């Protein structure tokens, strides 16, 4: 499997409320509510940190979860958020993410 890099899309509105992230898609005004684990991924999506490092450094460090299961679940979440224009996904670092 290739390395995946993720970055937050700048064309969304996001606000953290009580440990969860509320995000509105700039594409179709769909509202998303991210749970704690999805919020941790969203906040760490800087475009230069590989998803696998986010999973091991953030999710596995904070939650009692198997790394392989966490990575698989994170990849599914990221794919869904990419479909809605919430995240950008690349096989190379996304340097314009900041």
Secondary structure, 3 states (H helix, E strand, C coil): CCCCEEEECCCEEEEEECCEEEEEECCCCCEEEECHHHHHHHHHCEEEEEHHHHHHHHHHHHCCCCHHHHHHHHHHHHHHHHHCCCEEEECCCCHHHC
